[in-house]
Amino acid sequence: MKDVEVGKFHMAAAQKGYALNAMCYSLNAAENRAAYAADPGAYCDRYGLSQEEREAALSRDKTRLLNAGGNMYFFAKLDRAFRAPKEG
C-alpha cells in the first residue's frame, strides 16, 4: 500500500486489518475472551484472518499487529484475554 495522505480517508488503509480488528473488538465480551484464551488459533479462524493477521494475533507482538493493519485500541483487547478475571 502506498503512503496515504494524513487526514484523508483511504479505502485500502481502512480495509487492511478489518478482520483482525473485528476479532479483537469481539474480545470485549468475557465469553469471547475465554474462547480465545482456550484456543486462539480456532478463534482467529472464526474471523477469516489472513496469514499475516493470524500470526500477528497469535504472537501478540504490537509491531506485527500494527503492520497487519491492527488498530492499537482494538488489539489491546488481546491482552485482556490472558489476564486473570477480577474477583468481586
Secondary structure by P-SEA (a helix, b strand, c coil): ccccccccccccccccaaaaaaaaaacccaaaaaaaaacaaaaaaaacccaaaaaaaaaccaaaaaaacccccccaaaaaaccccccc
